[in-house]
Every structure is written in structure tokens, then in C-alpha cells.
Amino acid sequence: MAQINSQVRQLREQAGVLRGAQSSLLSYQGNLNAHWRGAEMAPVNQNIDYHMTRLALMAADLESIGGDIIREAEAIRRAEELAEVVE
């Protein structure tokens, strides 16, 4: 379980990195919008928004996968303990 917990912690850290990238994109977008006016900003903003959404979804997926891994590992451990008791 220690190794599994370590790997899940790494997944959560990577989710944090993705959220950090999302925050950086939001800051970059704010700076662009503050200093650049033009029709081309609409598709630029749409593209940045798309990528921020993707980063958020990937971060959520990593955290969800981590939770799934923990639940499955605990279920396997309980099944092994039960098998030992039955033997």
C-alpha cells in the first residue's frame, strides 16, 4: 500500500502542476487582454479558454484515477485478508 499511496500522491502532484499551468494561462490571458486589442483576440481567447478547460479536466481525471486506485487497492487487500482468514 505504501507504494500505491506514493504513486497516487504523484498523480495528485501532477494534477497540481496542471492547475498551476491553468492559472498561468489565465494570468497570461489577462495580460494579453489588457494590452492587445483587436478582432484576432476573440479566437485567441477561445483557444486559451479551451486549453484551460482541458487542463482542468485532465487534473480532475488524475485525481479521480488516484481515488479509484486507492479504492481498488483497499478492496484487493480486504479480499486477501478474507482469503487468509478462510484458509
Beta strands, then each sheet from edge to edge (+ up, - down):
end
